[in-house]
């Protein structure tokens, strides 16, 4: 036996066999290292790989199996294999459904349930301790409808004015009617302005006219500011006044002014504005050029076209020229 081992040893140590011996030794060392390293890294058991759905060496996904119901794990499996049913290995494994909606609903319910008792407890404590109750919104106050302005009194004046030709009398004279005179209307016309209508006195008792040209007056008209300095005349309803003018040729011309009526009525604010807008612009310009804008002892009141006395004084002076 010792001779046999000695011969083997001699053969192994032969120079011709040294490369083979070295190669075999390297292979043994590599096998030993692989066994040590591979055994430590593969800690996952075959059952775990199957439960995760790991792929087999053939590339086929293996589904999770249970002891109660086995399924075939190969493409050619039959229903009798391991007493399981046929399963297509290429069908994706079912994934767990998202529970976002359920979790959101549960969190909302939890928040509601937690806030309700706290609010109830807070209200109870405030009532028990005499604290102030939650402020209630005050009801909105309805806006009051705007009350329409009261209608004001306006006066409408109708007159007759014209020339008394020689040989005619006041009864037979053809005078021109002027209905509903506008403020500052020149009579008989803009081209021949002799008098300008200024308005009525308080209560519509009389109508006032400014004298544009100098005239000799015959009648009951009241003269303002005086009989010696007459700038305006004032006539009551149904009264008439004759005005005598001297023409540029030196011939006397006689005109008659007759107050037919002074009627009052109620008017809205819009109607009063139209009355103010309807005043004669030509008459205003004539008064401005002659310097007769102001009326002696009279001024306009808040009523449209109504004149009041600036100074309370009796003016009974009347002209009786020519009589």
Secondary structure, DSSP 8 states (H G I E B T S, - for coil): -HHHHHHHHHHHTSTTTHHHHHHHHHHHHHHHHHHHHHHHH--S-HHHHHHTT-B-TTS-B-----SSS-B--STT--TTGGG-B---TTS--------HHHHHHHHHHHHHHHHHHHHHHHHHHHHHTT---------------------EEEEEEEEEEEE--TT--TTT---EEE-S--TT-EEE-STTEEEEEEEEEGGG-EEEEEESS--EEEEEEEEEE-SSSEEEEEEETT-EEEEEEE-TTS-EEEEEEEEEEEEEEEE-HHHHHHHHHTS-HHHHHHHHHHT--SBTTEEE-SSTTEEEESS------EEETT-
